[in-house]
Amino acid sequence: MLDKNLNIMVLDDDPFILKMMQLMLQQRGLTKVRTFELARDALEECNTGIRPDILFLDINMPDIDGIQVLRLMHQSNFSGSIIFLSGEDELMHKTLFKLASLQGLNVIGSLHKPIQADALNHQLARTQKRFLHHLQSSHQRRQALKLDSRQLVMALHHRELTNFYQPKVSLRTGLWLGVECLVRWQHPELGMISPKQFVPLAEESNLITDITRQVIKQSIEDFHDWDPEQMPKISINLSMQDLTDVNFSDFLIQTTQMQHFSPRQITFEITESRLAKDLAPVLDILARLRLHRFKLSIDDFGTGHSSLLQLRDLPFDELKIDQGFVHDAHNEHRMNAIVKASIALAKHLEMESVAEGVETIEDWRNMQTLGADIAQGYFIAKPMPFAELENWHQQWRQRIQQENLLTPLI
């Protein structure tokens, strides 16, 4: 439940909306509510009085419109949450969400008029989640401040970096096809640290290739004794620094040969937005890996600036559609069109399509309908230690039947 001491501001030129919003918020225990019919009065209050923790903002105002308000809030470094009140169409809302994001503002969502109680409850729940996430992020930032390259060197030496695995499954058959390997740092004092907190440090310290090599070795060790016929394929992320060291391909080829591990079981994921500079060494490494039968995947497809050029020039086998397009696409026509086009492109290029960010049953069904090959996301499983994979697999096979997840064969 949201803190009852939160300061809330409602900005709308309709007095009836203001009274209704104040009543509805008070019924939910939120009593510190200030209402304004004119944007200039609300902005003056923000500048001279107590800033709101939550701002309900009408997009269409008679004096200063909502877009101008966003600009002014950005200029004043507003850090609260914003929820739009509007009768505008979905495309306008998406444009405003993007604008606010670029301005560094925290837009939670929007309420369409007339305001419905369930919709308000939903947006307040999302606001609470944002506050909790903000507290967690602040804690993680405090942790990151304590990290340095010396600690990371020691972590490598003491094997404090460990692999977690997130399953990937067939949308058509439900079969477990692969895992994405995601590294974590089990810090002796700070606990489990996500890669977002230490990978930038590793890249700045030129330690990322050492981490990648350790991740690859551990993955091979974990899956070495599995039956090749039943073993899921392992996907491993490569850094740009990995792809600028021509000796890196030698390491990969020699490691799999010495461990008698088939390269066909390993897929390397490369984020397309990182392939923008000198392609000569990158193409040298990727071509050699492909020649030796490693698989290659273009990760986060759709988020970079030269996706089609990279598909033309680099020997990818798999196309991973970014989770920002996949999750909740069924509710957004343009997003759904982008995902559909990406899947069609993959099919025409004879590549497998992987939908990242499948978080709900609706996401799962939508990706089945659109014809994606593989799904990955929290609906299927969160990343987990290697020891938990077998138990997850048993539970997943039960879920397939219990939740009727398979697409009927036609």
MOBELWO-V936058 format. One record per run of one state. SS is the DSSP state (2 for helix, 1 for strand, 0 for the rest). FROM is the first residue (numbers start at 1). LEN is the number of residues. Records with the same first field share a line. If there is no record, write none. Layout:
SS: FROM-LEN + FROM-LEN
//
This chain:
0: 1-7 + 12-3 + 28-5 + 37-2 + 49-5 + 59-7 + 76-5 + 87-3 + 103-3 + 113-4 + 146-3 + 158-3 + 171-5 + 188-3 + 194-1 + 205-3 + 224-9 + 238-4 + 245-2 + 259-4 + 275-4 + 292-3 + 302-5 + 314-4 + 322-1 + 327-2 + 332-1 + 349-3 + 357-4 + 371-3 + 377-7 + 403-8
1: 8-4 + 33-4 + 54-5 + 81-6 + 106-7 + 161-10 + 176-12 + 191-3 + 233-5 + 266-6 + 295-7 + 318-4 + 352-5 + 374-3 + 384-2
2: 15-13 + 39-10 + 66-10 + 90-13 + 117-29 + 149-9 + 195-10 + 208-16 + 242-3 + 247-12 + 263-3 + 272-3 + 279-13 + 307-7 + 323-4 + 329-3 + 333-16 + 361-10 + 386-17
//
